[in-house]
Amino acid sequence: MSAETQFKVNIYQSAKPKRVPKVVSEELKGGASPKAISRMKKESVDCPVVKKEVAFLVCFACPSFLRRVTGVVDCAGGSGPPAEWLI
């Protein structure tokens, strides 16, 4: 059973990269290339679940993340990222 898209969130380049917790970085090491992770560290989204700007890598590791297509993230809503990921 797949979750349905509740929010469509635009991805944008942030002027200053957001801090990404080590837990998130370690979790993504095997799943994405180092070059892709480096590029994603410079991107941000306005998370509709926690109602603030978060680094895209936090969004990518979130259980509510469904897919990323041409600069737009499909989000299932849900509980959002764990509080300790929100720096």
N, C-alpha and C positions, 0 to 999 in steps of 0.2 A: 504494500500500500504506500503510495507516494503522497507527500504532503502537498497541499495546494498553495500557490503563491498568494500571499495576503498583501505584500508590499512590493513595489518596484522602487529601488533606490539607486540614484545616480552616483557614479564613482567620479571623483575629481582629484586632480593633482593638488596637494597641499603645499603652501609656501614653505613650511618647515615640517619635515617628517615627524610624525607622532612616535612616541616611545612604544615599543612592542615588548611585552613581558617575555622573559626567557622561556617560560613554559610553552607559549604559543610558537615561538621560533623553533624550539626543539621538536614540537609536534609536527611541524610542517616540513622538516628537513628531508625526510624520505619521500614525501609526496610531490614536491615541486622542485624544479631546478634552482640552483643558487642564483642564476641570472634573473629568473622570474620573481623569486623572493625579494631580491634587491630592488626590482622595479616596483613591486607591490608595497614595499615599505614606504614609498613616497606618495602613496595614494590614501585617500580618506573617503569615508561615507558618513552621512548624517543618519545614524541608526534610529529607526522609528520605534524600536522596542525600548531602548534606554533613553531615548530623546536627547542625544548629544552626539557630537562628532567623535568617531572612533577610527583608528587605523584600519585600513582594509584587511590586513592580516588577521586582526581580531575578528572582523566580520567573517572572513574566509574560514576560520577555525570554529566559528559559532555553530551550535547544533541547529539553529534556524536557517542557516545558509542553504539554499537549494542549488543555484547556478549563477554563473556570471556570463552575460552575453552582451557583446559590444558596448561596454561601459555602463551596463545596468545590472544590478544584483537583484535576483528574485529571492525574497525573504518569506519564510513561513510564519513569521510572527513569533509565537511561542514565548519561552522564558528568556531568550537572549543569551548573551555571553555571561560567564560567571563574573561576579563582582570583582574578584582579584585580578581579572584581565583588564579592567577599566582603570587605566593610569591617568 
